[in-house]
Amino acid sequence: MTGTSGPSTTRTTARSAAATASGIARDVVRRGQSRLDRRLFPTLVAGHAPTARLALTYDDGPTPDLTDVVAETLAAHGHRATFFVLVPQAEAHPYLVRRLLDLGHEVGLHGVVHERLPGQPWSAVHRQLRDGRDRLAAIGARPTLFRPPYGAQNRRTYLLTRAAGLRPVAWNADVRDYQEPGPDAMREQLAVSLRPGAVVLLHDGAGERPGSELTADQRGRRLSILDRTMVLLAERALTSVPVSELSTAGALRGAWLSA
């Protein structure tokens, strides 16, 4: 006979329906968790787009002969940025931290060491955040913002960040200068990144090798990015402001969580 279904077909249909229902349920739970995470663990990732402002942010410095050039070039063009500094670098070059502040830039904490915080003991994360905050304060900076190394953050480190009196900051535009792509790829990525409301990730240090010196080629590429940034901001009538000022215009926050 044709057109009939036996027990095997019925069981297959039932399993398929159950799998579909399970998938829908998992999706509903994920969406619900995402909404809950955004409310409980909000991390600044961008400002509202209908503005002529964005926030340039620099990680891993300060670095002699680069951070000062970046800071002064920005200021000369009417821009201010946020520099997320590594504490050993800041303590080795406190005059650079003071120069950043004198020029109207913002100084945030990037860490005592450039290591992922998720997976570390509570006590270690707690100690690093408070130690970093206090050591920067001792050289004249009083950070209120924190950018986790590698952008790595989970619910626990978020809560410890807030307990230290710091607000976590991520980004929504990445120039990828740490990958040091070819000039064409770099210009293309920069052009995509510089847009209204963006929080742009850039670097004025050696990344996971704090204390090491940038090569001449690396420094040259970073300065080339800086020059092109000034041109694009002028062409697009955009102004860079510190993250804290961008956020006052209405920040967009997401649940920036990793494992």
N, C-alpha and C positions, 0 to 999 in steps of 0.2 A: 504494500500500500504506500501511497505517497501523500504528503501533506499532513502527516501525523507526527507527533512528537512523543518520544518515550521518556522513561525516567532519567536516562543519561542527559538528554537535551534539557529537561527541566532542571536538573542539578546544575548544568553549565550555566543556564540562564540565571538561576538563583545566585550562583557564585559571582557572575558578572554584575548583577544588580548590587550585591553586597559590596563588591570592590568599588563600584561607582559611588555608592553611598558613603563608604569609608573615605574615599578621596575627597568628596565634597565636605565631609565633616572635618577632615584635616585642614582643608583650605579655609574653612570658616574659623577654625581655631587659630590658624596662623594669622589671618587678618585681624582677629580679635586681639591676639597677643601683640601684633604690631601696633595697633591703636593704643593699647595699654602701655606699651613700652614708650611710645612717643609722649604720653602724658606723664609717665613716672620718671623717665630718663631722658629728658629733652636736651639735645646737644645742638649748639648753633652750627648750622651748615651754610647759611646764605642770608642775604637781606632780600627785601621785596624788590622785584625787578623794575617796577615803574619809577625808577629813580635814575639820576645821572651819577650815582656813586657805586663804588665797589670797594672791597678791602683786599689789598695786597698783603700777604703774610709770608714771612721769611723764617725758616727753621734752621736750627743747628749751629748758629753763630753764638757770639760775635766772632768774626774773623778779621784780623788786621789786613789792611789794604783791600778789603772787599766790602765789609759791612759799612765802614765809614763812607766809601765811595757811593754805595747804594743809597745810604741815608741822605747824604748831601745832594745827590742827583735828584732824588725824589722831592726833597724840600725845595730845591731850586725851581722845580716845575709845579710847585703848589700841591704836592701830594704828601700824604702821611701814611705810614704803614704800621703793622704790628709785627714785632720781631719776637718769636718764641725761642728763647735762648737756653742753652745748656749751661748749667751752673758752673762747672769747671772752666768753661770758656769765658763766662762772664767774670769770674773771679780772677782769671789770668789777664783779662783786659777790661778792668772796670771803667777806664776812661771811655771805652766804646759804648758801654751801657749809658754812661752819663751823657755822652754826645747824642745818642738816640733820643734821650728824654729832652735834652736842650732843643733839639730840632722839632719837637712836637710829636715824635713817634711814640708808639705804645710798646711796652716790654711785657711779655708774658712768659710763663714758665714752660719749658719743654722737657725738663727732667734733670735729675742729678746724674744719671747715666742714660745712655740711649738704648734702653731695653724695653721690651714689651712688659707691661704691667700685669695683664691677665696671666694667671698661673702662679704668680708670686704669692707668698703668704700675706695675709691681711696686714700683719705688723710691718712687713717690709714696705708695702705700698704706702701705708700710713706714714711711716718714717720718711720715705723719700719725698712725698708731697710736702709735708710740713718742713722738712729740712731744706728742700729747695726753695720754698716760699720765703723762709726766714733768712737764708743765705743771700738771696737776691735783695731782700729788704736791707740787709746790712751794707750793701754797696749802693743804696739809693733808689732801687726799684721796689715798688710794692705791687707785685703782680696780683691781678684778680682773675686772669684767664690762664688756662692750661691746655696745651695741645699734647695729647698722649703720643709718645714715640710710636712711629709707624701708624698712627691713628688707631692703635689697638686699645679697645675699651670694652669691658663687660659691665654687667649691672653692679657688681661689687666694687670695681675700681671707680665707677661713676659716683657711687655713694661716698666713697672715701675722698674723692676729689671735691665734692660739695662740702663734706665735713671739714675739709681744710680751708674752706672759704674761697674756693676757686670754681670757675665755670668752665666746663669743657668746650673746646672749639674744634670743629672738624673743617671740612671744606667741600665745595661742590665744583671746583675747577682745578685741574692739576696740569701744570705746564710740563711735568716730567723732566725737569732739568737734572734730576738725580740720575736719570738714565743716559744723559748726554747723547741724545739722538743727533743725527745729521742736521745741518742747518735748515734744510727744507722742512723736515719733520718738526723741528723745533718751532719754526715760524708758524707753521700750520696749527700746532697745538696751542701756541700763544694766542693766535688770532681767535681760536674757538673759546679760550678761557676768559678773555677780557670782555665781559658783558655786564650789563647793569645788574647790581645786586650780588654779584659773584664774590665768594670768598676764595681767593686764588692761592694755591700752594706753590711756593717758591723756596729756594734754599740759598743761604749765605754762609753755609758751613759744610763740613766734610761728612755729614750724615752719621753713619754708625761708626765712624772713626774719629770721634771728637779728639781734638788736640793735634791731629795730623794736619799737615799743610796741604792746601789745594795746589795742584800743579799749575804751571803757567797756562796750559791749555784749558784746564777747568775754569780758572779765573777768567780767562779770555771769553769763554763761552757764556759764563754768567753775566759778564759785562755786556756782551752782545745782546743777550736777552733783555737786560736793563734798557739799553738804547732803543731796542725795538719796542719795548713796552711804552716808553715815553712817546714814541711816534704814534702808536695805536691809540693810546689814551687821548692824545690831542685830536686825532682824526675823528674819534668817536665821542668827543666832548664828555669824557668820563673823568671823574676825580676819585682818587684813592683816599679813603679815610680809615682810621683805626677801627678794628672790629667792634670795639665797644660803642663807637659812634654809629656804625652801620646798624647795629642791633637796636638802637633807639628808634630807628625809623620803622621798626617792625621786623623782627627776625623770623626766619623760617627754621624751625627746629625739627630734627628727626631722631629716631632711636638708633643712634650710631653705635651699634653693638657688634662685637666680634666674639669669637669663642673664648 
